[in-house]
Amino acid sequence: MTAETGQSTNILSLVNNTIELPTMPEVLLKLNEVMANPEVSADEVAEVVSKDPAVSTNLLRIVNSAYYGLQVRVSAVSLAISVMGFNMTKKVALKAAVFSTFGKRREKIQHFDASAFWKHAVFTGVCARTLGSNSKAFAETHAEDLYIAGLLHDIGKIILMERMAPRYLAILRRSVEERRPELEIEQEELGFTHSDIGSVLAIKWFLPEDLSIAIRYHHQPSNDPFHRSLSSLIHLSDQIAWRAGNPSTVGTTIGALDHEVYDQVGLTPDMVEVLLPQIREDFSASEMPW
């Protein structure tokens, strides 16, 4: 067992003993099951996907987008899966399932506004995708993977709101009153942070290791011993989202930007500045869940 594995086990035990984490959505469970068979067909995968309207709708929307540039419109889920491949199908299912599980609209409660939270998540995802697509550091990484990492980076905050709202709202109030990053106060009050919770959820849902690690270290990418470029990209994208007026929580304080991330991401501050109009445009054009 590596030191990282040992730490992950400790955090997993700590969080699981403190917070009831949601189980993986049924559509992801079934996809994992059928895709474990190396001889599975697109028709068999389509049978699972078609039972979830959110997943099938997103699948058809993406395959018919300009990204794939198809000459004929695809209306059959099985054909969409054949075009996109099983890995991308699973990513689309993950995105849809997350919004279905956690995206229910609620009224703003003190310093937590669900609509603002999801705007922040989407902006961070769009930013990560745009920055990564313009960097040689991520030439071998699919843009949608970067989007999902950005989308899910703060999912631990939703868990805190769902499972222990009074304590979490008190943490947010302290962050506002003391003008200190909520991450610091989470650690003081709970013994773990929303980053730890999000990482544990990713582990529990059997999501890719680099995603789980990026979620855990997105506030402290210099501490990431394995996937520092991805955690650095999410750190930078998160910071940009806050500075663009899309914070994940209302009135709270974000930690300082780690300027070493530019080297890890493979972009200079000036290059990032040039890409900001495109990020804003892509965010405005994105399909919003709120």
Buried (B, 14 or more C-beta within 10 A) or exposed (E): EEEBEEEBEEBBEBBEEBBEBBEBBEBBBBBBEBBEEEEBEBEBBBBBBBEBEBBBEBBBEBBBEEEEEBEEEBEEBBBBBBBBEBEBBBBBBBBBBBBBBBBEEEEEBBBBBBBBBBBBBBBBBBBBBBBBBBBEBBEEBBBBBBBBBBBBBBBBBBBBBBBBEEEBBBBBBBBBEEEBBBBBBBBEBBEBBBBBBBBBBBBBBEBBBBBBBBBBBBBBBEEBEEBBBBBBBBBBBBBBBBEBEBBBBBEBBBBEBBEEBBEBBBBEEEBBEEBBEBBBEBBEEBEEBE
